[in-house]
Amino acid sequence: MCDDDVAALVIDNGSGMCKAGFAGDDAPRIADRMQKEITSLAPSTMKIKIIAPPERKYSVWIGGSILASLSTFQQMWISKQEYDESGPSIVHRKCF
């Protein structure tokens, strides 16, 4: 399944705000569910740790902020005017 030299498994589920099973507020958090399921699949000699820091709800914003600040990304910026004139196709023209 995994090499023995794998020291840690880190899984980030995007915004981290999902609930396991989407069954409401009393459902276990996705990190708890992943911990149980991955542990049951992994060899017993492998330590599994799911890291779900409380500030993860800001991860998407922080990542977007970092990306937008890179000079190499500025050529892909799309103004409202450009979008209004071209619609969604402007994304493909500028970014792909």
N, C-alpha and C positions, 0 to 999 in steps of 0.2 A: 504494500500500500504506500508507505512513505519510507524514505531513508532513515536509518537510525540516527544520523547526525543532525536531523532536524531538531533544533532546540525549542522552537516556539511556533505556534500557529496563530497568526493574527488575522482576524476577520473583521472587516468593517462593512456594515450594512448600509452604507450611504448616510442618510440623515439619522439613522439609529432610532427613529421614533416609532417604528413598526411594532405591532404587538404580534406575538406568535399566534397563529391561527386566526387572527383578526376577530377574536371572540369578545372583545370589550375590555374594559379597564381591569377586570380581575384576571385576565389571561396573563400567563407568564411572559416576560419580556423576551424578545427574540434572542438576546444573548444567552439567557438561561436555557432556552430550548436548544440552541445550537450547541451549547456546552454539553448537554445531556446526549444529544444525538451523535455528535462527532466523537465523544468519549466512547459511546457504545460501539462505534465502527472502527476505532483505532485500536492498535495492539495495546494490551494492558501495560506494557512497558513504556508506552509513550505518554508523556504528560501533555494534556491539552488545556490551554488557557485562552478563553475568549476575552478580549480586551474591549470594553465598551465604556470609555470615559464619559463622565457626565456632560462635558462641553461638546460632545459630538454633534449636538443639534446645530452648532455653528460651523461645522466642518465644511459644508458646501459653500457657505458664504466666505469663509477664510480661503478656501481653495480658489474660488472665483476671483477673489480680491488679488491673490498672488498672481494668478494667470493674467489678469487684466493689467497688472503693473509691469509685466515683462515687455521689454521693447520689441521682441520678436513677435509678440501677439498683437501689437498695435495695428499692423497692416490688415488684421481681420476685424477690427472694430467696425460696427455698422451703426450709422446714425439713424435716428428716427426718420429723417427725410429720405435717406436711401431706402429704408425699409418700406416707407409709404409709397415711394415711386416704383419699386421693383417687386415688393412682396417677398414671400419666403425664398424665392429663387436667388435672392442676393446672398443668402447664406452659402449656397453651393458655389456661387461664383467667387466669393471672397475667401472661403475657408477650405475648399477642396480642390 
